[in-house]
Amino acid sequence: MANFTGSWKMRSSENFEELLKALGVNVMLRKIAVAAASKPAVEIKQQGPSFYIKTSTTVRTTEIRFEVGEEFEEQTVDGRPCKVRGRQKGGPGWGRSSPPPTEQPSLL
């Protein structure tokens, strides 16, 4: 298994807003997410199958920890919980194992 420990920067992103729309994220939050996610800084720490990933944008910083092959809970851009399973297939990847709820969260 390749080790992905290090600091990473996104080179490009395609169809992110369309993905968020398909996930049911409202238009205002989609616009904010697209602007914020245009150049995230990503820090990865990996020890074998254990990953820690910290993603920093101008709007917020998120941190996740998971083991490859095990299901864990994460949040969509608009804060809805979803279950995800880390997988290894030539590189780390994520696969949603349960869709986020369709109900939009309240914004206070």
Secondary structure, 3 states (H helix, E strand, C coil): CCCCCEEEECCCCCCHHHHHHHCCCCHHHHHHHHHHCCCCEEEEEEECCEEEEEEECCCCEEEEEEECCCEEEEECCCCCEEEEEEEECCCEEEEEEECCCCCCCCCC
